[in-house]
Amino acid sequence: MSNTSIKITSEKLNLDKCYEFVADDSCGGIVAFIGTVRNSTQKKEVIQLEFSTYKPMAIKEMQKIADQAISKFEIMKIAVHHAEGILYVGDIPVIIVVSAPHRKAAFKACEFAIDTLKETVPIWKKEHFSDGEIWVNAHP
Amino acid sequence: MNLKVLFFGVATDLIGAKSISFSISPNTTVSEFKILIQEKYPQLSQINSYAIAVNENYANDQMVLKNNDVVAIIPPVSGG
């Protein structure tokens, strides 16, 4: 059975499913990172975010991150799930959950996974404000 | 030779298309392709920087493109 669960979906992300996937009797701890949509960026009120993906490549890159996390850290299982489409304030764009025999490896692997996802996975976020919209990180 | 070129994020908005077909001569490298695509679409220079993926994998500048490759323009990513 696979030790990784990778998903991109336009449905609501499910923390329980991620938790159930990684739970394992050999593990002493589970660490979760849950990304949430903030209500403002640089003092401007955010109304909604729009996530677009290069889905087949994004899935591959997320799989690489999960595989690297397992080879670099002493963890048992990892779930990396990301949302696509329109999300509103308080919604959840990303969930990463890691189980490990000992907690330190789980914390490290979880941080590695979210940091790397933000650098390499081809997913783009457009912020919609009351007076316009902008692709995040796109312009100098 | 023909490539399928995909645009994502801000690049889709700048070009006004999600994909195009693009002709190149044999033995064109990724770095040469970047110059050619930017000549055809100067608006790409408005993007901070972009990476190139070939057939769903990040490609380096020296990589030589092949007929029917799928080449994606990857603006700075902002997932998470």
Backbone of each chain as ProteinMPNN parsed JSONL, in Angstrom:
{"seq_chain_A": "MSNTSIKITSEKLNLDKCYEFVADDSCGGIVAFIGTVRNSTQKKEVIQLEFSTYKPMAIKEMQKIADQAISKFEIMKIAVHHAEGILYVGDIPVIIVVSAPHRKAAFKACEFAIDTLKETVPIWKKEHFSDGEIWVNAHP", "coords_chain_A": {"N_chain_A": [[0.833, -1.2, 0.0], [0.401, 2.244, -0.73], [2.378, 4.893, 0.699], [1.776, 7.475, 0.397], [-0.531, 10.117, -0.192], [-1.958, 11.894, -2.698], [-3.554, 14.725, -4.003], [-5.555, 16.821, -6.1], [-8.242, 18.927, -6.106], [-11.526, 20.216, -6.914], [-13.369, 20.119, -5.049], [-14.335, 20.534, -1.55], [-11.579, 20.405, 0.678], [-10.678, 17.613, 2.741], [-9.962, 17.19, 5.947], [-10.27, 15.099, 7.782], [-10.142, 12.808, 6.17], [-7.465, 12.925, 5.318], [-6.178, 12.644, 7.748], [-7.074, 10.082, 8.526], [-5.845, 8.634, 6.525], [-3.075, 8.852, 7.104], [-2.815, 7.884, 9.679], [-1.351, 5.507, 11.878], [-0.439, 2.582, 13.588], [2.203, 2.358, 14.349], [3.052, 4.856, 14.81], [3.903, 7.763, 16.732], [3.013, 10.27, 16.59], [1.177, 12.834, 14.823], [1.393, 15.381, 12.461], [-0.162, 18.283, 11.234], [-0.509, 20.594, 8.577], [-2.546, 23.23, 7.792], [-3.563, 25.222, 5.322], [-5.059, 28.425, 5.077], [-7.438, 30.742, 3.684], [-6.647, 34.076, 3.85], [-8.019, 37.208, 5.068], [-6.979, 39.554, 4.08], [-4.491, 41.23, 2.044], [-1.523, 42.908, 2.141], [-2.833, 45.068, 3.449], [-5.104, 45.292, 1.895], [-8.468, 44.409, 1.321], [-9.333, 41.084, 0.814], [-11.479, 39.417, -1.363], [-12.029, 37.036, -2.744], [-10.168, 34.076, -3.689], [-8.589, 32.642, -6.54], [-7.629, 29.602, -7.671], [-5.552, 28.238, -10.08], [-4.325, 25.456, -11.934], [-1.642, 23.493, -13.351], [-2.554, 20.711, -13.92], [-1.744, 17.829, -14.376], [1.068, 18.033, -14.188], [1.354, 19.309, -11.738], [0.384, 17.386, -9.979], [2.375, 15.435, -10.334], [4.619, 16.853, -9.323], [3.831, 17.254, -6.685], [3.75, 14.619, -5.856], [6.477, 14.026, -6.043], [7.453, 15.628, -3.954], [6.243, 14.424, -1.736], [7.415, 11.874, -1.878], [10.108, 12.573, -1.55], [9.977, 13.617, 1.043], [9.478, 11.34, 2.493], [11.821, 9.914, 2.011], [13.787, 11.608, 3.043], [13.179, 12.153, 5.739], [12.365, 10.568, 8.873], [9.623, 9.423, 8.545], [6.273, 8.033, 8.423], [3.863, 8.133, 6.82], [2.384, 10.357, 4.379], [0.116, 12.904, 3.456], [-0.791, 15.022, 0.828], [-2.782, 17.446, -0.109], [-4.461, 19.604, -2.381], [-6.487, 22.425, -3.212], [-8.462, 23.52, -6.068], [-9.814, 26.153, -8.157], [-12.405, 28.52, -7.181], [-11.979, 30.078, -4.051], [-12.994, 31.186, -0.806], [-12.655, 33.615, 1.909], [-11.318, 32.08, 4.762], [-11.661, 29.559, 3.742], [-10.025, 26.428, 2.783], [-7.102, 26.043, 1.115], [-4.973, 24.224, 1.073], [-3.84, 21.134, 2.477], [-1.575, 19.438, 4.489], [-0.566, 16.474, 5.886], [1.257, 14.557, 8.165], [2.561, 11.517, 9.392], [4.545, 9.998, 11.955], [6.929, 7.904, 13.702], [8.209, 9.39, 15.712], [7.844, 12.741, 16.921], [9.482, 14.92, 16.014], [10.504, 14.412, 13.452], [8.157, 14.415, 12.012], [7.251, 17.089, 12.249], [9.371, 18.403, 10.914], [9.234, 17.256, 8.336], [6.723, 18.065, 7.508], [6.983, 20.84, 7.376], [8.996, 21.019, 5.435], [7.547, 19.979, 3.264], [5.412, 21.841, 2.782], [6.88, 24.191, 2.33], [8.385, 23.489, 0.044], [6.356, 22.877, -1.754], [5.293, 25.428, -2.197], [7.32, 26.515, -3.674], [7.743, 24.943, -5.983], [5.49, 23.617, -7.128], [3.283, 23.688, -9.867], [0.984, 25.744, -9.467], [-1.269, 28.417, -9.405], [-2.267, 31.506, -7.952], [-4.864, 33.779, -7.938], [-5.665, 36.871, -6.666], [-8.638, 38.388, -5.717], [-9.824, 41.572, -5.307], [-11.931, 44.255, -3.962], [-11.584, 46.238, -5.799], [-10.325, 45.2, -8.044], [-8.057, 42.73, -9.509], [-5.318, 40.413, -9.048], [-2.558, 38.43, -10.164], [-0.715, 36.522, -7.972], [2.668, 37.175, -7.111], [3.395, 37.632, -9.76], [4.324, 39.895, -11.176], [7.099, 42.244, -11.529]], "CA_chain_A": [[0.0, 0.0, 0.0], [1.179, 3.476, -0.848], [2.53, 5.714, 1.899], [1.516, 8.868, 0.046], [-1.84, 10.427, -0.766], [-1.795, 13.15, -3.437], [-4.851, 15.054, -4.594], [-5.97, 18.193, -6.428], [-9.685, 18.784, -6.274], [-12.354, 21.426, -6.816], [-14.26, 19.946, -3.894], [-13.77, 20.97, -0.273], [-10.583, 19.47, 1.198], [-11.204, 16.87, 3.88], [-8.897, 16.927, 6.916], [-10.477, 13.761, 8.371], [-9.638, 11.783, 5.231], [-5.992, 12.969, 5.369], [-5.81, 12.085, 9.056], [-7.289, 8.629, 8.49], [-4.855, 8.027, 5.636], [-1.723, 8.771, 7.674], [-2.807, 7.254, 11.007], [-0.673, 4.207, 11.826], [-0.147, 2.137, 14.96], [3.629, 2.484, 14.651], [3.384, 6.281, 14.917], [3.672, 8.428, 18.009], [2.512, 11.63, 16.399], [0.722, 13.285, 13.504], [1.464, 16.839, 12.323], [-0.95, 18.762, 10.097], [-0.513, 21.995, 8.184], [-3.772, 23.579, 7.082], [-3.507, 26.582, 4.788], [-6.391, 29.038, 5.036], [-7.497, 31.994, 2.916], [-6.602, 35.251, 4.719], [-8.981, 38.219, 4.601], [-6.347, 40.747, 3.521], [-3.112, 41.186, 1.562], [-0.963, 44.266, 2.165], [-3.879, 45.982, 3.908], [-6.264, 45.332, 1.014], [-9.407, 43.351, 1.655], [-9.464, 40.029, -0.189], [-12.848, 38.921, -1.471], [-11.914, 35.611, -3.05], [-8.969, 33.637, -4.391], [-8.859, 31.694, -7.612], [-6.442, 28.764, -7.886], [-5.517, 27.452, -11.306], [-3.235, 24.483, -11.843], [-1.258, 22.64, -14.481], [-2.88, 19.599, -13.037], [-0.918, 16.614, -14.411], [2.421, 18.314, -13.69], [1.255, 19.625, -10.306], [0.274, 16.092, -9.276], [3.715, 14.827, -10.35], [5.517, 17.588, -8.418], [3.394, 16.963, -5.312], [4.199, 13.253, -5.575], [7.927, 14.095, -5.791], [7.647, 16.193, -2.613], [5.868, 13.396, -0.757], [8.435, 10.824, -1.919], [11.318, 13.126, -0.927], [9.748, 13.738, 2.491], [9.622, 10.0, 3.072], [13.218, 9.463, 1.987], [14.656, 12.503, 3.827], [12.845, 12.201, 7.165], [11.869, 9.274, 9.349], [8.169, 9.495, 8.68], [5.586, 6.832, 7.94], [2.943, 8.44, 5.72], [2.139, 11.784, 4.156], [-0.956, 13.294, 2.534], [-0.659, 16.395, 0.322], [-3.996, 17.73, -0.882], [-4.583, 21.021, -2.745], [-7.76, 22.772, -3.859], [-8.42, 24.392, -7.239], [-11.067, 26.878, -8.356], [-12.646, 29.722, -6.373], [-12.069, 29.885, -2.607], [-13.336, 32.395, -0.068], [-11.96, 33.811, 3.189], [-11.544, 30.991, 5.714], [-11.589, 28.254, 3.067], [-8.747, 25.729, 2.923], [-6.49, 25.676, -0.172], [-3.988, 23.136, 1.128], [-3.673, 20.364, 3.714], [-0.477, 18.465, 4.499], [-0.594, 15.737, 7.147], [2.393, 13.625, 8.212], [2.674, 10.693, 10.606], [5.906, 9.506, 12.184], [7.111, 7.293, 15.029], [8.588, 10.435, 16.662], [7.249, 13.984, 16.444], [10.373, 15.889, 15.367], [10.559, 14.112, 12.018], [6.873, 14.809, 11.413], [7.273, 18.557, 12.121], [10.324, 18.784, 9.857], [8.746, 16.818, 7.026], [5.56, 18.876, 7.169], [7.488, 22.155, 6.966], [9.658, 20.803, 4.141], [6.555, 19.745, 2.207], [4.692, 23.076, 2.416], [7.85, 25.144, 1.755], [8.738, 23.057, -1.312], [5.152, 23.041, -2.584], [5.165, 26.834, -2.567], [8.38, 26.866, -4.626], [7.877, 24.134, -7.208], [4.289, 23.005, -7.714], [2.666, 24.653, -10.77], [-0.346, 26.194, -9.072], [-1.236, 29.882, -9.373], [-3.317, 32.101, -7.135], [-5.263, 35.136, -8.318], [-6.403, 37.515, -5.577], [-9.687, 39.316, -6.15], [-10.146, 42.63, -4.339], [-13.141, 44.966, -4.372], [-11.303, 47.138, -6.924], [-9.507, 44.595, -9.095], [-7.535, 41.386, -9.259], [-3.89, 40.31, -9.372], [-1.898, 37.132, -10.014], [0.285, 36.668, -6.918], [4.096, 37.005, -7.489], [3.568, 37.578, -11.22], [4.973, 41.066, -11.766], [8.239, 42.748, -10.767]], "C_chain_A": [[0.866, 1.249, 0.0], [1.245, 4.23, 0.481], [2.24, 7.175, 1.629], [0.11, 9.003, -0.524], [-1.753, 11.811, -1.382], [-3.113, 13.465, -4.109], [-4.942, 16.531, -4.935], [-7.446, 18.106, -6.758], [-10.389, 20.134, -6.235], [-13.385, 21.282, -5.7], [-13.559, 20.419, -2.624], [-12.757, 19.935, 0.222], [-11.069, 18.866, 2.513], [-10.067, 16.465, 4.826], [-9.022, 15.524, 7.518], [-9.904, 12.673, 7.481], [-8.108, 11.734, 5.263], [-5.504, 12.311, 6.645], [-5.935, 10.565, 9.049], [-6.236, 7.945, 7.622], [-3.515, 7.834, 6.335], [-1.664, 8.018, 9.006], [-2.227, 5.836, 10.916], [-0.26, 3.833, 13.248], [1.314, 2.299, 15.343], [4.022, 3.931, 14.956], [3.037, 6.867, 16.271], [3.146, 9.838, 17.836], [2.11, 11.895, 14.964], [0.766, 14.796, 13.502], [0.669, 17.24, 11.087], [-0.665, 20.225, 9.843], [-1.775, 22.232, 7.377], [-3.64, 25.017, 6.632], [-4.914, 27.146, 4.72], [-6.334, 30.371, 4.295], [-7.648, 33.165, 3.882], [-7.525, 36.351, 4.164], [-8.327, 39.476, 4.039], [-4.944, 40.441, 3.034], [-2.625, 42.616, 1.493], [-2.05, 45.326, 2.407], [-5.051, 46.133, 2.936], [-7.164, 44.144, 1.325], [-9.546, 42.355, 0.501], [-10.9, 39.515, -0.18], [-12.856, 37.423, -1.776], [-10.577, 35.328, -3.707], [-9.378, 32.645, -5.454], [-7.559, 30.91, -7.848], [-6.557, 28.045, -9.222], [-4.266, 26.585, -11.273], [-2.871, 23.947, -13.226], [-1.341, 21.248, -13.891], [-1.968, 18.373, -13.169], [0.494, 16.842, -13.88], [2.395, 18.614, -12.193], [1.157, 18.345, -9.479], [1.654, 15.416, -9.205], [4.643, 15.504, -9.355], [5.132, 17.341, -6.961], [3.824, 15.55, -4.904], [5.698, 13.231, -5.264], [8.202, 14.6, -4.376], [7.347, 15.136, -1.553], [6.936, 12.293, -0.704], [9.738, 11.302, -1.265], [11.162, 13.213, 0.585], [9.951, 12.381, 3.159], [11.086, 9.543, 3.065], [14.131, 10.321, 2.861], [14.435, 12.405, 5.343], [12.279, 10.844, 7.594], [10.376, 9.362, 9.627], [7.537, 8.246, 8.073], [4.738, 7.141, 6.706], [2.761, 9.944, 5.591], [0.999, 11.96, 3.151], [-0.736, 14.748, 2.142], [-1.854, 16.652, -0.595], [-4.099, 19.235, -1.151], [-5.9, 21.256, -3.465], [-7.506, 23.545, -5.147], [-9.789, 25.045, -7.402], [-11.173, 28.065, -7.421], [-12.728, 29.353, -4.895], [-12.32, 31.23, -1.926], [-12.583, 32.446, 1.259], [-12.345, 32.687, 4.161], [-11.52, 29.614, 5.077], [-10.166, 27.704, 3.125], [-8.179, 25.351, 1.555], [-5.556, 24.472, -0.096], [-4.0, 22.461, 2.503], [-2.49, 19.423, 3.522], [-0.494, 17.788, 5.867], [0.469, 14.637, 7.084], [2.325, 12.813, 9.502], [4.098, 10.15, 10.714], [5.982, 8.84, 13.554], [7.422, 8.345, 16.088], [8.281, 11.817, 16.084], [8.186, 14.89, 15.647], [10.439, 15.68, 13.861], [9.275, 14.57, 11.331], [6.806, 16.328, 11.229], [8.18, 18.981, 10.962], [9.792, 18.44, 8.472], [7.58, 17.683, 6.566], [6.018, 20.259, 6.684], [8.196, 22.064, 5.61], [8.617, 20.713, 3.018], [5.841, 21.047, 1.813], [5.659, 24.093, 1.798], [8.172, 24.772, 0.303], [7.548, 23.201, -2.257], [5.031, 24.475, -3.082], [6.23, 27.271, -3.577], [8.252, 26.172, -5.97], [6.579, 23.686, -7.867], [3.55, 24.029, -8.59], [1.181, 24.899, -10.471], [-0.253, 27.709, -8.922], [-2.489, 30.408, -8.699], [-3.598, 33.494, -7.651], [-6.083, 35.701, -7.168], [-7.411, 38.491, -6.161], [-9.977, 40.282, -5.008], [-11.43, 43.326, -4.794], [-12.873, 45.817, -5.61], [-10.391, 46.505, -7.978], [-8.993, 43.232, -8.707], [-6.076, 41.329, -9.673], [-3.413, 38.866, -9.2], [-0.751, 37.308, -9.02], [1.683, 36.344, -7.459], [4.375, 37.184, -8.983], [4.426, 38.716, -11.769], [6.113, 41.575, -10.886], [7.797, 43.75, -9.696]], "O_chain_A": [[1.917, 1.302, 0.64], [0.305, 4.21, 1.275], [2.424, 8.024, 2.502], [-0.375, 8.126, -1.239], [-1.504, 12.793, -0.682], [-3.73, 12.59, -4.717], [-4.479, 17.387, -4.181], [-7.855, 17.303, -7.596], [-9.911, 21.077, -5.604], [-14.17, 22.193, -5.439], [-12.354, 20.671, -2.62], [-13.03, 18.735, 0.194], [-11.773, 19.511, 3.291], [-9.313, 15.532, 4.549], [-8.021, 14.843, 7.739], [-9.264, 11.736, 7.959], [-7.515, 10.655, 5.238], [-4.553, 11.53, 6.638], [-5.038, 9.851, 9.497], [-5.786, 6.839, 7.923], [-2.883, 6.788, 6.19], [-0.596, 7.567, 9.419], [-2.56, 5.071, 10.011], [0.212, 4.676, 14.011], [1.639, 2.372, 16.528], [5.167, 4.209, 15.314], [2.022, 6.523, 16.878], [2.864, 10.526, 18.817], [2.617, 11.282, 14.024], [0.247, 15.438, 14.415], [0.8, 16.628, 10.027], [-0.587, 21.016, 10.782], [-2.045, 21.53, 6.403], [-3.609, 25.931, 7.455], [-5.855, 26.443, 4.353], [-5.302, 31.042, 4.285], [-8.623, 33.253, 4.629], [-7.777, 36.419, 2.961], [-9.025, 40.375, 3.57], [-4.285, 39.527, 3.528], [-3.255, 43.453, 0.848], [-2.164, 46.317, 1.687], [-5.9, 47.003, 3.125], [-6.696, 43.03, 1.56], [-9.837, 42.734, -0.634], [-11.462, 39.217, 0.874], [-13.586, 36.65, -1.156], [-9.928, 36.237, -4.224], [-10.356, 31.911, -5.313], [-6.525, 31.49, -8.182], [-7.529, 27.332, -9.473], [-3.266, 26.947, -10.653], [-3.689, 23.951, -14.145], [-0.351, 20.681, -13.43], [-1.452, 17.906, -12.153], [1.06, 15.978, -13.211], [3.305, 18.221, -11.463], [1.768, 18.232, -8.416], [2.049, 14.897, -8.161], [5.372, 14.832, -8.625], [6.003, 17.231, -6.099], [4.213, 15.315, -3.76], [6.146, 12.528, -4.358], [9.07, 14.073, -3.679], [8.101, 14.973, -0.594], [7.314, 11.837, 0.375], [10.389, 10.557, -0.532], [12.099, 12.92, 1.327], [10.521, 12.288, 4.246], [11.537, 8.871, 3.992], [15.138, 9.828, 3.369], [15.372, 12.552, 6.128], [11.78, 10.078, 6.771], [9.932, 9.372, 10.775], [8.17, 7.507, 7.319], [4.879, 6.49, 5.671], [2.951, 10.7, 6.543], [0.928, 11.264, 2.138], [-0.522, 15.606, 2.999], [-1.919, 16.138, -1.712], [-3.855, 20.045, -0.258], [-6.371, 20.409, -4.225], [-6.45, 24.159, -5.303], [-10.789, 24.567, -6.866], [-10.164, 28.565, -6.923], [-13.452, 28.431, -4.521], [-11.903, 32.277, -2.421], [-11.961, 31.47, 1.68], [-13.522, 32.386, 4.356], [-11.376, 28.609, 5.773], [-9.225, 28.418, 3.47], [-8.7, 24.449, 0.899], [-5.366, 23.774, -1.091], [-4.146, 23.112, 3.538], [-2.409, 18.704, 2.527], [-0.44, 18.465, 6.894], [0.572, 13.898, 6.105], [2.062, 13.358, 10.574], [4.76, 9.882, 9.711], [5.208, 9.161, 14.455], [6.968, 8.232, 17.227], [8.442, 12.034, 14.883], [7.749, 15.557, 14.709], [10.433, 16.639, 13.089], [9.308, 15.055, 10.201], [6.361, 16.808, 10.187], [7.802, 19.812, 10.136], [9.891, 19.244, 7.545], [7.459, 17.998, 5.382], [5.497, 20.779, 5.698], [8.016, 22.924, 4.748], [8.793, 21.304, 1.953], [5.683, 21.322, 0.624], [5.298, 24.783, 0.845], [8.224, 25.643, -0.564], [7.706, 23.596, -3.412], [4.707, 24.711, -4.246], [6.061, 28.283, -4.258], [8.613, 26.747, -6.997], [6.574, 23.4, -9.064], [3.223, 25.118, -8.118], [0.282, 24.354, -11.112], [0.723, 28.226, -8.378], [-3.587, 29.868, -8.837], [-2.682, 34.305, -7.79], [-7.069, 35.1, -6.741], [-7.068, 39.323, -7.001], [-10.325, 39.876, -3.899], [-11.957, 43.034, -5.867], [-13.788, 46.097, -6.385], [-9.744, 47.23, -8.735], [-9.424, 42.646, -7.714], [-5.636, 42.09, -10.535], [-3.788, 38.174, -8.254], [0.104, 38.171, -9.222], [1.862, 35.361, -8.177], [5.49, 36.913, -9.429], [5.174, 38.52, -12.726], [6.112, 41.377, -9.671], [8.632, 44.276, -8.96]]}, "seq_chain_B": "MNLKVLFFGVATDLIGAKSISFSISPNTTVSEFKILIQEKYPQLSQINSYAIAVNENYANDQMVLKNNDVVAIIPPVSGG", "coords_chain_B": {"N_chain_B": [[9.445, 21.652, -37.269], [6.941, 21.035, -34.808], [5.571, 22.481, -31.87], [3.499, 22.147, -28.983], [2.388, 24.766, -27.109], [1.809, 25.726, -23.822], [0.08, 28.02, -21.727], [0.005, 29.484, -18.497], [-1.616, 30.825, -15.524], [-0.746, 34.189, -15.008], [0.319, 34.385, -17.546], [-1.554, 33.284, -19.31], [-3.504, 35.277, -19.276], [-2.04, 37.444, -20.339], [-1.368, 36.576, -22.92], [-3.787, 35.784, -23.919], [-4.676, 33.288, -24.487], [-4.868, 29.756, -23.824], [-3.417, 27.738, -24.938], [-1.208, 27.235, -27.736], [-0.084, 26.446, -31.061], [3.258, 26.039, -32.144], [5.918, 26.726, -34.291], [9.221, 25.482, -34.746], [12.727, 25.307, -35.644], [14.675, 22.291, -36.233], [16.673, 20.993, -33.492], [16.451, 23.134, -31.748], [17.063, 24.759, -28.688], [15.898, 24.981, -25.239], [16.568, 27.521, -24.221], [16.847, 28.979, -26.572], [14.276, 28.733, -27.566], [12.913, 30.296, -25.669], [13.711, 32.866, -26.389], [12.582, 33.033, -28.949], [9.823, 32.74, -28.437], [9.372, 34.958, -26.929], [9.884, 36.937, -28.762], [7.722, 36.647, -30.422], [5.632, 37.07, -28.625], [5.872, 39.724, -27.036], [4.771, 40.654, -24.72], [5.24, 38.833, -22.74], [7.473, 39.628, -21.372], [6.598, 41.134, -19.315], [6.216, 39.535, -17.172], [7.543, 38.563, -14.044], [9.51, 36.462, -13.989], [9.996, 33.376, -15.664], [9.621, 29.806, -15.674], [10.368, 26.919, -17.691], [8.567, 24.112, -18.667], [8.87, 20.888, -20.024], [6.966, 18.496, -21.488], [5.681, 18.052, -19.023], [7.707, 18.18, -17.118], [10.122, 20.118, -15.326], [12.428, 21.979, -17.256], [15.865, 22.418, -18.256], [17.93, 25.142, -19.594], [19.562, 24.151, -21.608], [18.402, 21.985, -22.751], [17.325, 20.142, -25.601], [14.703, 20.645, -27.851], [12.039, 18.529, -29.069], [10.104, 17.298, -31.893], [6.59, 17.75, -31.537], [6.724, 18.084, -28.774], [5.363, 19.078, -25.618], [5.306, 22.189, -24.388], [5.473, 24.144, -21.573], [4.793, 27.373, -20.324], [5.777, 28.578, -17.327], [4.852, 30.72, -15.054], [5.952, 32.529, -12.039], [5.198, 30.448, -9.322], [2.38, 30.151, -7.069], [1.066, 28.598, -5.193], [-0.497, 26.915, -2.36]], "CA_chain_B": [[8.934, 20.91, -36.123], [5.859, 21.726, -34.13], [5.415, 22.32, -30.426], [2.294, 22.683, -28.353], [2.841, 25.63, -26.016], [0.746, 25.984, -22.844], [0.275, 29.204, -20.876], [-0.707, 29.375, -17.225], [-1.64, 31.983, -14.634], [-0.702, 35.51, -15.627], [0.669, 34.257, -18.967], [-2.811, 33.086, -20.041], [-4.151, 36.586, -19.429], [-1.226, 38.3, -21.213], [-1.403, 36.066, -24.292], [-5.181, 35.648, -24.331], [-4.923, 31.901, -24.917], [-4.285, 28.749, -22.924], [-2.427, 26.953, -25.68], [-1.005, 27.552, -29.147], [0.896, 25.592, -31.73], [4.409, 26.914, -32.383], [6.897, 26.031, -35.145], [10.64, 25.769, -34.518], [13.605, 24.472, -36.465], [15.27, 21.189, -35.456], [17.779, 21.282, -32.574], [16.241, 24.34, -30.94], [17.144, 24.498, -27.241], [14.928, 25.706, -24.418], [16.909, 28.95, -24.122], [16.521, 29.583, -27.87], [12.813, 28.809, -27.614], [12.471, 31.438, -24.854], [13.909, 34.086, -27.185], [11.609, 33.015, -30.046], [8.446, 32.949, -27.952], [9.289, 36.341, -26.451], [9.795, 37.788, -29.955], [6.341, 36.585, -30.908], [4.746, 37.612, -27.582], [6.71, 40.593, -26.192], [4.112, 40.91, -23.424], [5.771, 37.898, -21.736], [8.509, 40.288, -20.576], [5.963, 41.755, -18.132], [6.227, 38.588, -16.048], [8.738, 38.603, -13.217], [10.429, 35.467, -14.536], [9.207, 32.157, -15.813], [10.328, 28.562, -15.948], [9.83, 26.151, -18.809], [8.417, 22.668, -18.466], [8.711, 20.128, -21.26], [6.258, 17.233, -21.217], [5.315, 17.99, -17.595], [8.857, 18.231, -16.21], [10.932, 21.326, -15.466], [13.51, 21.766, -18.221], [16.93, 23.412, -18.184], [18.094, 25.926, -20.818], [20.329, 23.433, -22.638], [17.612, 20.867, -23.294], [16.949, 20.279, -27.016], [13.284, 20.314, -28.026], [11.718, 17.549, -30.11], [8.803, 17.474, -32.523], [5.415, 17.393, -30.726], [6.874, 18.325, -27.337], [4.431, 20.008, -24.977], [6.17, 23.125, -23.667], [4.629, 25.007, -20.744], [5.346, 28.588, -19.715], [5.415, 28.471, -15.902], [5.166, 31.933, -14.284], [6.21, 32.219, -10.615], [4.052, 29.718, -8.772], [1.867, 30.771, -5.839], [0.119, 27.691, -4.535], [-0.428, 26.815, -0.911]], "C_chain_B": [[7.877, 21.746, -35.414], [5.839, 21.428, -32.641], [4.002, 22.716, -30.055], [2.772, 23.502, -27.158], [1.643, 25.95, -25.124], [1.098, 27.217, -22.011], [-0.558, 29.052, -19.613], [-0.674, 30.695, -16.467], [-1.639, 33.279, -15.406], [-0.412, 35.415, -17.122], [-0.586, 34.037, -19.822], [-3.483, 34.428, -20.31], [-3.372, 37.469, -20.408], [-1.335, 37.876, -22.675], [-2.834, 36.003, -24.817], [-5.489, 34.263, -24.863], [-4.303, 30.961, -23.908], [-3.261, 27.892, -23.64], [-2.369, 27.392, -27.133], [-0.107, 26.479, -29.752], [2.01, 26.504, -32.236], [5.452, 26.139, -33.179], [8.32, 26.446, -34.798], [11.47, 24.932, -35.471], [14.225, 23.374, -35.593], [16.436, 21.684, -34.597], [17.665, 22.614, -31.827], [16.31, 23.961, -29.457], [16.07, 25.306, -26.513], [15.278, 27.196, -24.365], [16.643, 29.665, -25.454], [15.002, 29.737, -28.032], [12.302, 30.03, -26.847], [12.609, 32.751, -25.636], [12.844, 34.171, -28.28], [10.198, 33.341, -29.556], [8.279, 34.392, -27.478], [9.275, 37.341, -27.615], [8.356, 37.809, -30.461], [5.369, 37.233, -29.913], [5.557, 38.482, -26.624], [6.087, 40.843, -24.816], [4.593, 39.942, -22.343], [6.836, 38.555, -20.855], [7.922, 41.007, -19.366], [5.95, 40.817, -16.929], [7.576, 38.679, -15.356], [9.842, 37.717, -13.781], [9.549, 34.27, -14.812], [10.108, 30.972, -16.101], [9.673, 27.898, -17.15], [9.716, 24.695, -18.368], [8.23, 22.023, -19.83], [8.114, 18.772, -20.896], [6.101, 16.992, -19.71], [6.483, 17.855, -16.636], [9.614, 19.532, -16.419], [12.131, 21.03, -16.368], [14.597, 22.811, -18.014], [17.149, 24.04, -19.565], [18.757, 25.145, -21.953], [19.517, 22.335, -23.316], [17.199, 21.152, -24.744], [15.507, 19.803, -27.191], [13.08, 19.362, -29.2], [10.336, 17.849, -30.696], [7.693, 16.977, -31.585], [5.613, 17.5, -29.21], [5.78, 19.29, -26.847], [5.254, 20.897, -24.05], [5.277, 24.09, -22.887], [5.418, 26.2, -20.234], [4.839, 28.624, -18.278], [5.8, 29.783, -15.202], [5.425, 31.571, -12.82], [4.985, 31.581, -9.968], [3.619, 30.344, -7.444], [0.803, 29.902, -5.2], [0.279, 27.723, -3.024], [-1.351, 27.788, -0.229]], "O_chain_B": [[7.913, 22.976, -35.419], [6.055, 20.297, -32.206], [3.379, 23.529, -30.737], [3.48, 22.987, -26.293], [0.597, 26.388, -25.604], [2.252, 27.429, -21.641], [-1.683, 28.555, -19.653], [0.165, 31.559, -16.719], [-2.421, 33.462, -16.339], [-0.85, 36.272, -17.889], [-0.67, 34.551, -20.938], [-3.965, 34.689, -21.413], [-3.976, 38.168, -21.221], [-1.388, 38.723, -23.567], [-3.068, 36.153, -26.016], [-6.454, 34.079, -25.606], [-3.342, 31.308, -23.221], [-2.336, 27.374, -23.014], [-3.36, 27.862, -27.691], [0.541, 25.711, -29.04], [1.745, 27.611, -32.704], [5.832, 25.031, -32.8], [8.591, 27.627, -34.581], [10.978, 23.958, -36.041], [14.292, 23.507, -34.371], [17.098, 22.665, -34.934], [18.66, 23.15, -31.337], [15.704, 22.981, -29.024], [15.428, 26.185, -27.087], [14.388, 28.043, -24.454], [16.255, 30.834, -25.459], [14.517, 30.736, -28.562], [11.385, 30.716, -27.298], [11.749, 33.628, -25.559], [12.273, 35.235, -28.518], [9.474, 34.118, -30.18], [7.204, 34.978, -27.6], [8.735, 38.44, -27.492], [7.842, 38.848, -30.874], [4.397, 37.87, -30.318], [5.897, 38.041, -25.526], [6.785, 41.198, -23.867], [4.382, 40.191, -21.156], [7.082, 38.109, -19.734], [8.664, 41.443, -18.486], [5.704, 41.248, -15.802], [8.613, 38.851, -15.997], [10.962, 38.17, -14.017], [8.461, 34.16, -14.248], [11.187, 31.101, -16.678], [8.574, 28.267, -17.566], [10.637, 24.128, -17.78], [7.517, 22.55, -20.685], [8.677, 18.012, -20.109], [6.348, 15.899, -19.202], [6.302, 17.468, -15.481], [9.74, 20.004, -17.549], [12.763, 19.979, -16.262], [14.309, 23.949, -17.643], [16.634, 23.551, -20.571], [18.536, 25.445, -23.126], [19.923, 21.818, -24.356], [16.778, 22.261, -25.071], [15.135, 18.717, -26.748], [13.826, 19.377, -30.18], [9.519, 18.545, -30.093], [7.826, 15.941, -30.933], [4.759, 17.054, -28.444], [5.344, 20.185, -27.571], [5.823, 20.431, -23.062], [4.429, 24.769, -23.467], [6.552, 26.067, -19.773], [3.635, 28.693, -18.034], [6.952, 29.945, -14.798], [5.155, 30.445, -12.402], [3.876, 32.109, -10.057], [4.421, 30.998, -6.776], [-0.223, 30.391, -4.728], [1.096, 28.472, -2.487], [-1.408, 27.827, 1.0]]}, "name": "protein", "num_of_chains": 2, "seq": "MSNTSIKITSEKLNLDKCYEFVADDSCGGIVAFIGTVRNSTQKKEVIQLEFSTYKPMAIKEMQKIADQAISKFEIMKIAVHHAEGILYVGDIPVIIVVSAPHRKAAFKACEFAIDTLKETVPIWKKEHFSDGEIWVNAHPMNLKVLFFGVATDLIGAKSISFSISPNTTVSEFKILIQEKYPQLSQINSYAIAVNENYANDQMVLKNNDVVAIIPPVSGG"}
